[in-house]
């Protein structure tokens, strides 16, 4: 069963989220402060962690940072107040996959959770396939190995079987959202996508006001991908329109 950790110090909001997620047949565990939330996040396995930013001594940002340091693929959704633009930016820069502002609608919460969990399930499927392939190769060494699904553009290689990315011979360590974003752009070299296009295609939803999610992930991706983030050659900004993947930047 899909398991979700909700770290929220407002008991009413926490129980509301719990009810709505259990209606989707998810197993939900609650933590009402940052200390217990961090302990649960580090000692147990969850498909998704939903973090309120303001939690007291150990904030949602602290938890996000520590979880991301040890588990780059952990799906994280941040909850912030509508006036906390700084918290939203910092949360995304620390590695949160997405954020929602309070108050939020039940329908939007469910849509965001479904979108994040689709990526979680894809990653699980990839890992299971890798395990089965390894077992098969050990049992039948004379059989040829299945070809990896790869995107190769110049010095950039995206292995869609293992979810590994290498550029100039070096492995990049990306979060699942960063991987999805780069993979989508690389599959459409030269095509310009608006922030709304990317929200719809990569995050799986469109909601006005959340374009900063795209900006922050583009910045994080560039920090790992580009040799000079002040003059990006691979993921480029088309001013007034959006972003594009420049295939000549990886040659």
C-alpha positions in Angstrom: 0.0 0.0 0.0 1.1 3.5 -0.7 2.3 5.2 2.4 2.4 9.0 3.1 3.9 10.9 6.0 2.2 14.2 6.8 4.1 16.5 9.1 1.8 19.3 10.1 1.5 21.0 13.6 -2.1 22.2 13.0 -4.1 19.1 14.1 -7.2 20.1 12.2 -5.3 20.5 8.9 -3.3 17.3 9.5 -6.5 15.3 10.1 -8.2 16.9 7.1 -5.3 15.8 4.9 -5.4 12.4 6.5 -9.1 11.9 5.7 -8.7 13.1 2.1 -5.8 10.8 1.4 -7.3 7.8 3.0 -10.3 8.3 0.7 -7.8 7.5 -2.1 -6.8 4.3 -0.2 -3.5 5.6 0.9 -1.9 4.6 4.3 -1.3 7.9 6.1 0.9 8.5 9.2 0.9 11.8 11.0 3.5 13.8 12.9 2.6 17.0 14.7 6.1 18.5 15.2 9.4 18.7 13.4 11.3 16.5 15.7 9.0 13.5 15.4 8.5 14.2 11.7 12.2 14.0 11.1 12.6 10.8 13.2 9.8 9.1 11.2 11.2 10.3 7.9 14.6 9.0 8.6 13.6 5.7 10.2 10.8 4.6 8.0 10.1 4.3 4.3 7.4 6.5 2.7 6.3 7.0 -0.9 5.6 10.7 -0.2 6.3 13.1 2.6 4.1 16.2 3.0 5.8 18.9 5.0 4.5 22.1 6.6 7.2 24.7 6.6 6.5 26.2 10.0 7.0 23.5 12.6 8.9 25.1 15.4 12.5 24.2 16.3 12.8 21.7 13.5 11.1 23.2 10.4 9.9 21.6 7.3 12.8 23.1 5.5 15.2 21.4 7.9 13.5 18.1 7.3 13.5 18.6 3.6 17.3 19.3 3.6 18.2 16.3 5.7 16.0 13.9 3.9 17.2 15.0 0.5 20.8 14.6 1.6 20.3 10.9 2.2 17.6 10.1 -0.3 17.6 12.1 -3.6 14.6 10.2 -4.9 12.2 10.8 -2.0 9.1 12.6 -3.1 8.5 15.7 -1.1 5.5 18.2 -1.1 5.8 21.4 0.9 3.0 23.3 2.5 3.4 27.1 2.9 1.3 30.0 3.8 0.2 32.2 1.0 2.4 35.1 2.1 5.6 33.0 2.5 7.2 33.5 -0.9 10.7 33.1 0.6 9.8 29.8 2.2 8.5 28.5 -1.1 11.6 29.5 -2.9 13.9 28.0 -0.3 11.9 24.8 -0.1 12.2 24.3 -3.9 15.9 25.1 -3.9 16.5 22.6 -1.1 14.9 19.9 -3.2 11.2 19.8 -2.6 9.4 18.4 -5.7 6.4 20.7 -5.4 4.6 23.0 -3.0 1.1 24.1 -2.2 -0.1 27.3 -0.5 -2.6 27.4 2.3 -5.5 27.4 2.1 -5.8 24.8 -0.7 -8.7 22.8 -2.1 -9.2 19.1 -1.5 -9.3 18.5 -5.3 -6.0 20.3 -5.8 -4.3 18.4 -3.0 -5.4 15.0 -4.4 -4.3 16.0 -7.9 -0.8 17.0 -6.6 -0.4 13.9 -4.6 -1.5 11.7 -7.6 1.0 13.5 -9.8 3.9 13.0 -7.4 3.0 9.3 -6.8 3.0 8.6 -10.5 6.7 9.4 -10.6 7.3 7.4 -7.4 5.6 4.3 -9.0 7.6 4.8 -12.2 10.9 4.8 -10.2 9.8 1.6 -8.3 9.0 -0.1 -11.6 12.4 0.8 -12.9 14.1 -0.6 -9.8 12.1 -3.8 -10.0 12.9 -4.2 -13.6 16.6 -3.8 -12.8 16.4 -6.4 -10.1 14.6 -8.9 -12.3 17.1 -8.3 -15.1 20.0 -8.9 -12.8 18.4 -12.1 -11.5 17.7 -13.3 -15.0 21.3 -12.6 -16.1 22.7 -14.5 -13.2 20.5 -17.5 -14.1 21.0 -17.4 -17.8 24.5 -16.0 -18.5 24.3 -17.2 -22.1 21.3 -14.9 -22.9 22.0 -11.5 -24.4 21.2 -8.5 -22.2 18.2 -6.3 -23.2 19.3 -3.0 -24.7 18.9 0.0 -22.5 16.6 2.7 -23.7 18.9 5.6 -24.1 18.8 9.2 -25.2 22.3 10.2 -26.4 22.9 13.8 -27.5 26.6 14.7 -27.9 28.2 14.2 -24.5 24.9 13.7 -22.7 23.5 10.2 -22.1 20.2 9.5 -20.5 19.6 5.9 -19.6 15.9 5.5 -19.2 16.2 2.0 -17.9 18.4 2.8 -14.9 17.4 6.5 -14.7 21.1 7.4 -14.8 22.4 10.5 -16.5 26.0 11.1 -17.6 27.6 14.1 -19.2 31.2 14.3 -20.3 31.7 10.9 -18.6 30.5 12.2 -15.2 27.3 10.8 -13.5 24.8 13.4 -12.4 22.8 12.9 -9.2 19.3 14.3 -9.9 16.1 14.2 -8.0 13.2 12.3 -9.7 11.7 15.6 -10.8 14.9 17.0 -12.1 15.4 13.8 -14.1 11.9 14.0 -15.5 12.4 17.7 -16.5 15.7 17.1 -18.2 14.4 13.9 -20.0 11.4 15.8 -21.3 13.4 18.7 -22.6 16.1 16.5 -24.1 13.4 14.5 -26.0 12.3 17.8 -27.7 15.6 19.5 -28.6 15.2 23.1 -29.8 11.5 23.3 -28.9 10.5 26.1 -26.6 8.2 25.3 -23.7 6.5 27.9 -21.5 6.4 27.4 -17.7 2.7 26.3 -18.1 3.7 23.8 -20.7 6.3 22.2 -18.4 3.9 22.2 -15.4 1.4 20.3 -17.5 3.9 17.9 -19.1 6.3 17.2 -16.3 4.4 17.8 -13.1 1.1 16.6 -14.6 -1.1 19.6 -13.7 -1.7 23.2 -14.6 -2.5 25.7 -11.9 -1.9 29.4 -12.3 0.5 30.8 -9.7 2.9 27.8 -9.5 5.2 28.7 -12.3 8.0 29.4 -9.8 8.1 25.6 -9.3 9.5 25.4 -12.8 12.0 28.3 -12.3 13.5 26.7 -9.2 13.9 23.3 -10.8 15.5 24.8 -13.9 17.9 26.6 -11.6 18.7 23.4 -9.7 19.1 21.4 -12.9 21.5 24.0 -14.3 23.6 23.9 -11.1 24.2 20.3 -11.8 24.3 20.3 -15.6 26.0 23.5 -16.7 29.7 24.3 -16.5 28.8 28.0 -16.1 25.3 28.7 -14.7 25.6 32.4 -15.4 25.8 31.5 -19.1 23.8 28.2 -19.6 24.5 26.4 -22.9 22.2 23.4 -22.5 19.0 24.5 -20.8 18.5 27.9 -22.2 16.0 30.7 -21.4 14.0 32.1 -24.3 13.0 35.5 -22.8 9.3 36.1 -22.6 8.5 32.6 -23.7 10.1 29.8 -21.6 12.9 27.3 -21.8 14.5 25.0 -24.4 17.1 22.3 -24.6 20.0 23.3 -26.8 21.4 20.1 -28.3 24.6 21.9 -29.5 25.4 22.8 -25.9 26.5 19.2 -25.1 28.8 18.6 -28.0 
